[in-house]
Amino acid sequence: MNKLEKINKLVEKIKYYAEGISDIYENIDIDLDDNCMEDGDIFTRLEIDGTSIRFEIDKNGEFYIETSLNNFEELDELTFWKTM
C-alpha cells in the first residue's frame, strides 16, 4: 500500500468517528506539503474542522494521533475526541 492510500485509510477512519457531525465529516483537509516518512513511518497533518492535528501511520498500518508535542497515542475514538 502506498503513502497516499494509507493517508486515505486514516481519513476514512476519522470520517467514521465523525459520522453524523456534518461540519467535521465534510471539513477534513489533507496537508500534502506536511507529510514526511521516517523509517517507513508516515507523519501527516490533517486539518479537521479548523483544527490542525498531526498523525503517524507506522509501517504496519497502525494509526497514532499527536496528543501533545511529539507525543503520539494509538488512535481510537476516545483519544480522537479528547484531542479535538
Backbone atoms as SQL, in Angstrom:
CREATE TABLE atoms (id INTEGER PRIMARY KEY, chain TEXT, resi INTEGER, resn TEXT, atom TEXT, x REAL, y REAL, z REAL);
INSERT INTO atoms VALUES
  (1, 'A', 1, 'MET', 'N', 0.859, -1.167, 0.000),
  (2, 'A', 1, 'MET', 'CA', 0.000, 0.000, 0.000),
  (3, 'A', 1, 'MET', 'C', 0.911, 1.236, 0.000),
  (4, 'A', 2, 'ASN', 'N', 0.627, 2.205, -0.883),
  (5, 'A', 2, 'ASN', 'CA', 1.477, 3.385, -0.940),
  (6, 'A', 2, 'ASN', 'C', 1.049, 4.437, 0.085),
  (7, 'A', 3, 'LYS', 'N', 1.839, 5.498, 0.160),
  (8, 'A', 3, 'LYS', 'CA', 1.633, 6.531, 1.181),
  (9, 'A', 3, 'LYS', 'C', 0.240, 7.163, 1.083),
  (10, 'A', 4, 'LEU', 'N', -0.180, 7.521, -0.111),
  (11, 'A', 4, 'LEU', 'CA', -1.481, 8.172, -0.271),
  (12, 'A', 4, 'LEU', 'C', -2.626, 7.244, 0.114),
  (13, 'A', 5, 'GLU', 'N', -2.515, 5.967, -0.197),
  (14, 'A', 5, 'GLU', 'CA', -3.551, 5.005, 0.194),
  (15, 'A', 5, 'GLU', 'C', -3.650, 4.898, 1.715),
  (16, 'A', 6, 'LYS', 'N', -2.504, 4.913, 2.398),
  (17, 'A', 6, 'LYS', 'CA', -2.514, 4.853, 3.861),
  (18, 'A', 6, 'LYS', 'C', -3.148, 6.106, 4.455),
  (19, 'A', 7, 'ILE', 'N', -2.842, 7.264, 3.886),
  (20, 'A', 7, 'ILE', 'CA', -3.434, 8.514, 4.376),
  (21, 'A', 7, 'ILE', 'C', -4.937, 8.504, 4.140),
  (22, 'A', 8, 'ASN', 'N', -5.376, 7.989, 2.999),
  (23, 'A', 8, 'ASN', 'CA', -6.813, 7.898, 2.722),
  (24, 'A', 8, 'ASN', 'C', -7.512, 6.973, 3.714),
  (25, 'A', 9, 'LYS', 'N', -6.860, 5.882, 4.118),
  (26, 'A', 9, 'LYS', 'CA', -7.444, 4.990, 5.138),
  (27, 'A', 9, 'LYS', 'C', -7.593, 5.727, 6.462),
  (28, 'A', 10, 'LEU', 'N', -6.599, 6.561, 6.800),
  (29, 'A', 10, 'LEU', 'CA', -6.674, 7.377, 8.013),
  (30, 'A', 10, 'LEU', 'C', -7.868, 8.323, 7.937),
  (31, 'A', 11, 'VAL', 'N', -8.037, 8.996, 6.811),
  (32, 'A', 11, 'VAL', 'CA', -9.158, 9.925, 6.640),
  (33, 'A', 11, 'VAL', 'C', -10.484, 9.188, 6.769),
  (34, 'A', 12, 'GLU', 'N', -10.586, 8.002, 6.199),
  (35, 'A', 12, 'GLU', 'CA', -11.821, 7.219, 6.314),
  (36, 'A', 12, 'GLU', 'C', -12.115, 6.866, 7.769),
  (37, 'A', 13, 'LYS', 'N', -11.082, 6.561, 8.540),
  (38, 'A', 13, 'LYS', 'CA', -11.274, 6.252, 9.963),
  (39, 'A', 13, 'LYS', 'C', -11.792, 7.489, 10.701),
  (40, 'A', 14, 'ILE', 'N', -11.218, 8.658, 10.419),
  (41, 'A', 14, 'ILE', 'CA', -11.661, 9.906, 11.042),
  (42, 'A', 14, 'ILE', 'C', -13.109, 10.197, 10.649),
  (43, 'A', 15, 'LYS', 'N', -13.440, 9.988, 9.386),
  (44, 'A', 15, 'LYS', 'CA', -14.821, 10.212, 8.935),
  (45, 'A', 15, 'LYS', 'C', -15.785, 9.276, 9.665),
  (46, 'A', 16, 'TYR', 'N', -15.350, 8.057, 9.939),
  (47, 'A', 16, 'TYR', 'CA', -16.186, 7.117, 10.683),
  (48, 'A', 16, 'TYR', 'C', -16.463, 7.658, 12.084),
  (49, 'A', 17, 'TYR', 'N', -15.428, 8.199, 12.749),
  (50, 'A', 17, 'TYR', 'CA', -15.606, 8.763, 14.087),
  (51, 'A', 17, 'TYR', 'C', -16.552, 9.959, 14.054),
  (52, 'A', 18, 'ALA', 'N', -16.501, 10.741, 12.978),
  (53, 'A', 18, 'ALA', 'CA', -17.279, 11.979, 12.899),
  (54, 'A', 18, 'ALA', 'C', -18.605, 11.796, 12.161),
  (55, 'A', 19, 'GLU', 'N', -18.945, 10.562, 11.845),
  (56, 'A', 19, 'GLU', 'CA', -20.199, 10.302, 11.138),
  (57, 'A', 19, 'GLU', 'C', -21.365, 10.900, 11.923),
  (58, 'A', 20, 'GLY', 'N', -22.209, 11.624, 11.241),
  (59, 'A', 20, 'GLY', 'CA', -23.349, 12.251, 11.896),
  (60, 'A', 20, 'GLY', 'C', -23.078, 13.680, 12.326),
  (61, 'A', 21, 'ILE', 'N', -21.827, 14.109, 12.294),
  (62, 'A', 21, 'ILE', 'CA', -21.487, 15.502, 12.605),
  (63, 'A', 21, 'ILE', 'C', -20.993, 16.111, 11.301),
  (64, 'A', 22, 'SER', 'N', -21.908, 16.630, 10.521),
  (65, 'A', 22, 'SER', 'CA', -21.597, 17.020, 9.148),
  (66, 'A', 22, 'SER', 'C', -20.496, 18.067, 9.053),
  (67, 'A', 23, 'ASP', 'N', -20.407, 19.001, 10.015),
  (68, 'A', 23, 'ASP', 'CA', -19.360, 20.023, 9.947),
  (69, 'A', 23, 'ASP', 'C', -17.978, 19.391, 9.934),
  (70, 'A', 24, 'ILE', 'N', -17.768, 18.386, 10.744),
  (71, 'A', 24, 'ILE', 'CA', -16.468, 17.719, 10.799),
  (72, 'A', 24, 'ILE', 'C', -16.322, 16.766, 9.620),
  (73, 'A', 25, 'TYR', 'N', -17.355, 15.996, 9.360),
  (74, 'A', 25, 'TYR', 'CA', -17.303, 14.986, 8.301),
  (75, 'A', 25, 'TYR', 'C', -16.925, 15.614, 6.968),
  (76, 'A', 26, 'GLU', 'N', -17.448, 16.804, 6.687),
  (77, 'A', 26, 'GLU', 'CA', -17.219, 17.462, 5.402),
  (78, 'A', 26, 'GLU', 'C', -15.970, 18.331, 5.385),
  (79, 'A', 27, 'ASN', 'N', -15.362, 18.600, 6.524),
  (80, 'A', 27, 'ASN', 'CA', -14.243, 19.539, 6.587),
  (81, 'A', 27, 'ASN', 'C', -12.953, 18.877, 7.045),
  (82, 'A', 28, 'ILE', 'N', -12.515, 17.877, 6.308),
  (83, 'A', 28, 'ILE', 'CA', -11.231, 17.231, 6.565),
  (84, 'A', 28, 'ILE', 'C', -10.338, 17.505, 5.367),
  (85, 'A', 29, 'ASP', 'N', -9.247, 18.222, 5.598),
  (86, 'A', 29, 'ASP', 'CA', -8.300, 18.556, 4.540),
  (87, 'A', 29, 'ASP', 'C', -6.954, 17.922, 4.852),
  (88, 'A', 30, 'ILE', 'N', -6.334, 17.379, 3.833),
  (89, 'A', 30, 'ILE', 'CA', -5.012, 16.777, 3.972),
  (90, 'A', 30, 'ILE', 'C', -3.982, 17.809, 3.545),
  (91, 'A', 31, 'ASP', 'N', -3.013, 18.077, 4.403),
  (92, 'A', 31, 'ASP', 'CA', -1.922, 18.988, 4.067),
  (93, 'A', 31, 'ASP', 'C', -0.819, 18.164, 3.406),
  (94, 'A', 32, 'LEU', 'N', -0.862, 18.090, 2.077),
  (95, 'A', 32, 'LEU', 'CA', 0.096, 17.254, 1.356),
  (96, 'A', 32, 'LEU', 'C', 1.514, 17.802, 1.426),
  (97, 'A', 33, 'ASP', 'N', 1.669, 19.086, 1.785),
  (98, 'A', 33, 'ASP', 'CA', 3.005, 19.663, 1.939),
  (99, 'A', 33, 'ASP', 'C', 3.629, 19.274, 3.270),
  (100, 'A', 34, 'ASP', 'N', 2.826, 18.827, 4.213),
  (101, 'A', 34, 'ASP', 'CA', 3.336, 18.488, 5.544),
  (102, 'A', 34, 'ASP', 'C', 3.255, 16.978, 5.775),
  (103, 'A', 35, 'ASN', 'N', 3.882, 16.234, 4.889),
  (104, 'A', 35, 'ASN', 'CA', 3.979, 14.778, 5.006),
  (105, 'A', 35, 'ASN', 'C', 5.448, 14.401, 4.968),
  (106, 'A', 36, 'CYS', 'N', 5.849, 13.504, 5.819),
  (107, 'A', 36, 'CYS', 'CA', 7.225, 13.015, 5.743),
  (108, 'A', 36, 'CYS', 'C', 7.248, 11.550, 6.142),
  (109, 'A', 37, 'MET', 'N', 8.301, 10.879, 5.722),
  (110, 'A', 37, 'MET', 'CA', 8.484, 9.470, 6.071),
  (111, 'A', 37, 'MET', 'C', 9.792, 9.322, 6.830),
  (112, 'A', 38, 'GLU', 'N', 9.750, 8.523, 7.891),
  (113, 'A', 38, 'GLU', 'CA', 10.936, 8.181, 8.674),
  (114, 'A', 38, 'GLU', 'C', 10.897, 6.695, 8.963),
  (115, 'A', 39, 'ASP', 'N', 11.874, 5.971, 8.488),
  (116, 'A', 39, 'ASP', 'CA', 11.981, 4.528, 8.744),
  (117, 'A', 39, 'ASP', 'C', 10.695, 3.779, 8.418),
  (118, 'A', 40, 'GLY', 'N', 10.007, 4.178, 7.345),
  (119, 'A', 40, 'GLY', 'CA', 8.778, 3.511, 6.936),
  (120, 'A', 40, 'GLY', 'C', 7.521, 4.044, 7.587),
  (121, 'A', 41, 'ASP', 'N', 7.667, 4.923, 8.584),
  (122, 'A', 41, 'ASP', 'CA', 6.507, 5.542, 9.230),
  (123, 'A', 41, 'ASP', 'C', 6.162, 6.838, 8.503),
  (124, 'A', 42, 'ILE', 'N', 4.879, 7.134, 8.396),
  (125, 'A', 42, 'ILE', 'CA', 4.412, 8.353, 7.738),
  (126, 'A', 42, 'ILE', 'C', 3.897, 9.307, 8.802),
  (127, 'A', 43, 'PHE', 'N', 4.328, 10.549, 8.720),
  (128, 'A', 43, 'PHE', 'CA', 3.813, 11.600, 9.587),
  (129, 'A', 43, 'PHE', 'C', 3.068, 12.579, 8.695),
  (130, 'A', 44, 'THR', 'N', 1.807, 12.842, 9.027),
  (131, 'A', 44, 'THR', 'CA', 0.989, 13.724, 8.205),
  (132, 'A', 44, 'THR', 'C', 0.149, 14.625, 9.089),
  (133, 'A', 45, 'ARG', 'N', -0.272, 15.740, 8.529),
  (134, 'A', 45, 'ARG', 'CA', -1.109, 16.697, 9.253),
  (135, 'A', 45, 'ARG', 'C', -2.448, 16.797, 8.526),
  (136, 'A', 46, 'LEU', 'N', -3.526, 16.689, 9.302),
  (137, 'A', 46, 'LEU', 'CA', -4.871, 16.865, 8.760),
  (138, 'A', 46, 'LEU', 'C', -5.494, 18.090, 9.406),
  (139, 'A', 47, 'GLU', 'N', -6.201, 18.851, 8.604),
  (140, 'A', 47, 'GLU', 'CA', -6.984, 19.978, 9.093),
  (141, 'A', 47, 'GLU', 'C', -8.411, 19.451, 9.227),
  (142, 'A', 48, 'ILE', 'N', -8.893, 19.367, 10.466),
  (143, 'A', 48, 'ILE', 'CA', -10.207, 18.788, 10.734),
  (144, 'A', 48, 'ILE', 'C', -11.072, 19.857, 11.365),
  (145, 'A', 49, 'ASP', 'N', -12.030, 20.350, 10.595),
  (146, 'A', 49, 'ASP', 'CA', -12.949, 21.385, 11.068),
  (147, 'A', 49, 'ASP', 'C', -12.194, 22.554, 11.701),
  (148, 'A', 50, 'GLY', 'N', -11.105, 22.974, 11.042),
  (149, 'A', 50, 'GLY', 'CA', -10.345, 24.128, 11.506),
  (150, 'A', 50, 'GLY', 'C', -9.261, 23.811, 12.515),
  (151, 'A', 51, 'THR', 'N', -9.168, 22.568, 12.965),
  (152, 'A', 51, 'THR', 'CA', -8.148, 22.164, 13.929),
  (153, 'A', 51, 'THR', 'C', -7.077, 21.351, 13.205),
  (154, 'A', 52, 'SER', 'N', -5.823, 21.748, 13.357),
  (155, 'A', 52, 'SER', 'CA', -4.713, 21.053, 12.712),
  (156, 'A', 52, 'SER', 'C', -4.147, 20.001, 13.665),
  (157, 'A', 53, 'ILE', 'N', -4.145, 18.740, 13.219),
  (158, 'A', 53, 'ILE', 'CA', -3.700, 17.627, 14.059),
  (159, 'A', 53, 'ILE', 'C', -2.710, 16.777, 13.269),
  (160, 'A', 54, 'ARG', 'N', -1.619, 16.401, 13.935),
  (161, 'A', 54, 'ARG', 'CA', -0.630, 15.525, 13.307),
  (162, 'A', 54, 'ARG', 'C', -0.930, 14.074, 13.639),
  (163, 'A', 55, 'PHE', 'N', -0.685, 13.220, 12.656),
  (164, 'A', 55, 'PHE', 'CA', -0.903, 11.789, 12.800),
  (165, 'A', 55, 'PHE', 'C', 0.340, 11.040, 12.354),
  (166, 'A', 56, 'GLU', 'N', 0.484, 9.836, 12.883),
  (167, 'A', 56, 'GLU', 'CA', 1.544, 8.928, 12.448),
  (168, 'A', 56, 'GLU', 'C', 0.883, 7.650, 11.961),
  (169, 'A', 57, 'ILE', 'N', 1.372, 7.149, 10.845),
  (170, 'A', 57, 'ILE', 'CA', 0.955, 5.842, 10.344),
  (171, 'A', 57, 'ILE', 'C', 2.222, 4.996, 10.327),
  (172, 'A', 58, 'ASP', 'N', 2.264, 3.973, 11.180),
  (173, 'A', 58, 'ASP', 'CA', 3.500, 3.188, 11.245),
  (174, 'A', 58, 'ASP', 'C', 3.578, 2.216, 10.069),
  (175, 'A', 59, 'LYS', 'N', 4.722, 1.579, 9.938),
  (176, 'A', 59, 'LYS', 'CA', 4.949, 0.702, 8.785),
  (177, 'A', 59, 'LYS', 'C', 4.001, -0.485, 8.749),
  (178, 'A', 60, 'ASN', 'N', 3.332, -0.788, 9.872),
  (179, 'A', 60, 'ASN', 'CA', 2.340, -1.867, 9.922),
  (180, 'A', 60, 'ASN', 'C', 0.929, -1.374, 9.619),
  (181, 'A', 61, 'GLY', 'N', 0.791, -0.063, 9.347),
  (182, 'A', 61, 'GLY', 'CA', -0.515, 0.498, 9.028),
  (183, 'A', 61, 'GLY', 'C', -1.322, 0.920, 10.242),
  (184, 'A', 62, 'GLU', 'N', -0.713, 0.921, 11.427),
  (185, 'A', 62, 'GLU', 'CA', -1.406, 1.367, 12.643),
  (186, 'A', 62, 'GLU', 'C', -1.400, 2.892, 12.696),
  (187, 'A', 63, 'PHE', 'N', -2.484, 3.478, 13.223),
  (188, 'A', 63, 'PHE', 'CA', -2.639, 4.929, 13.277),
  (189, 'A', 63, 'PHE', 'C', -2.407, 5.452, 14.689),
  (190, 'A', 64, 'TYR', 'N', -1.733, 6.596, 14.762),
  (191, 'A', 64, 'TYR', 'CA', -1.462, 7.270, 16.029),
  (192, 'A', 64, 'TYR', 'C', -1.787, 8.746, 15.862),
  (193, 'A', 65, 'ILE', 'N', -2.220, 9.386, 16.943),
  (194, 'A', 65, 'ILE', 'CA', -2.579, 10.794, 16.929),
  (195, 'A', 65, 'ILE', 'C', -1.662, 11.540, 17.898),
  (196, 'A', 66, 'GLU', 'N', -1.233, 12.730, 17.501),
  (197, 'A', 66, 'GLU', 'CA', -0.369, 13.535, 18.368),
  (198, 'A', 66, 'GLU', 'C', -1.240, 14.226, 19.409),
  (199, 'A', 67, 'THR', 'N', -1.062, 13.849, 20.666),
  (200, 'A', 67, 'THR', 'CA', -1.881, 14.400, 21.749),
  (201, 'A', 67, 'THR', 'C', -1.208, 15.585, 22.423),
  (202, 'A', 68, 'SER', 'N', 0.097, 15.672, 22.315),
  (203, 'A', 68, 'SER', 'CA', 0.878, 16.831, 22.742),
  (204, 'A', 68, 'SER', 'C', 2.141, 16.821, 21.887),
  (205, 'A', 69, 'LEU', 'N', 2.938, 17.858, 21.956),
  (206, 'A', 69, 'LEU', 'CA', 4.088, 17.998, 21.074),
  (207, 'A', 69, 'LEU', 'C', 4.957, 16.733, 21.067),
  (208, 'A', 70, 'ASN', 'N', 5.024, 16.096, 19.899),
  (209, 'A', 70, 'ASN', 'CA', 5.825, 14.883, 19.669),
  (210, 'A', 70, 'ASN', 'C', 5.452, 13.701, 20.566),
  (211, 'A', 71, 'ASN', 'N', 4.238, 13.700, 21.104),
  (212, 'A', 71, 'ASN', 'CA', 3.732, 12.581, 21.894),
  (213, 'A', 71, 'ASN', 'C', 2.533, 11.986, 21.152),
  (214, 'A', 72, 'PHE', 'N', 2.701, 10.775, 20.648),
  (215, 'A', 72, 'PHE', 'CA', 1.655, 10.127, 19.867),
  (216, 'A', 72, 'PHE', 'C', 1.042, 8.986, 20.663),
  (217, 'A', 73, 'GLU', 'N', -0.290, 8.880, 20.582),
  (218, 'A', 73, 'GLU', 'CA', -1.019, 7.781, 21.213),
  (219, 'A', 73, 'GLU', 'C', -1.792, 7.037, 20.134),
  (220, 'A', 74, 'GLU', 'N', -2.056, 5.763, 20.390),
  (221, 'A', 74, 'GLU', 'CA', -2.817, 4.974, 19.426),
  (222, 'A', 74, 'GLU', 'C', -4.166, 5.642, 19.171),
  (223, 'A', 75, 'LEU', 'N', -4.529, 5.727, 17.906),
  (224, 'A', 75, 'LEU', 'CA', -5.770, 6.397, 17.527),
  (225, 'A', 75, 'LEU', 'C', -6.965, 5.496, 17.809),
  (226, 'A', 76, 'ASP', 'N', -7.864, 5.993, 18.624),
  (227, 'A', 76, 'ASP', 'CA', -9.168, 5.376, 18.825),
  (228, 'A', 76, 'ASP', 'C', -10.157, 6.530, 18.955),
  (229, 'A', 77, 'GLU', 'N', -11.422, 6.207, 19.024),
  (230, 'A', 77, 'GLU', 'CA', -12.437, 7.259, 19.019),
  (231, 'A', 77, 'GLU', 'C', -12.316, 8.184, 20.226),
  (232, 'A', 78, 'LEU', 'N', -12.081, 7.641, 21.404),
  (233, 'A', 78, 'LEU', 'CA', -11.966, 8.457, 22.608),
  (234, 'A', 78, 'LEU', 'C', -10.767, 9.399, 22.527),
  (235, 'A', 79, 'THR', 'N', -9.611, 8.899, 22.119),
  (236, 'A', 79, 'THR', 'CA', -8.417, 9.738, 22.003),
  (237, 'A', 79, 'THR', 'C', -8.616, 10.806, 20.936),
  (238, 'A', 80, 'PHE', 'N', -9.283, 10.460, 19.851),
  (239, 'A', 80, 'PHE', 'CA', -9.573, 11.442, 18.802),
  (240, 'A', 80, 'PHE', 'C', -10.379, 12.603, 19.359),
  (241, 'A', 81, 'TRP', 'N', -11.469, 12.303, 20.070),
  (242, 'A', 81, 'TRP', 'CA', -12.331, 13.374, 20.568),
  (243, 'A', 81, 'TRP', 'C', -11.670, 14.168, 21.689),
  (244, 'A', 82, 'LYS', 'N', -10.839, 13.538, 22.505),
  (245, 'A', 82, 'LYS', 'CA', -10.109, 14.285, 23.539),
  (246, 'A', 82, 'LYS', 'C', -9.130, 15.261, 22.889),
  (247, 'A', 83, 'THR', 'N', -8.527, 14.863, 21.789),
  (248, 'A', 83, 'THR', 'CA', -7.563, 15.715, 21.090),
  (249, 'A', 83, 'THR', 'C', -8.260, 16.842, 20.342),
  (250, 'A', 84, 'MET', 'N', -9.436, 16.567, 19.805),
  (251, 'A', 84, 'MET', 'CA', -10.182, 17.600, 19.066),
  (252, 'A', 84, 'MET', 'C', -10.551, 18.726, 20.010);
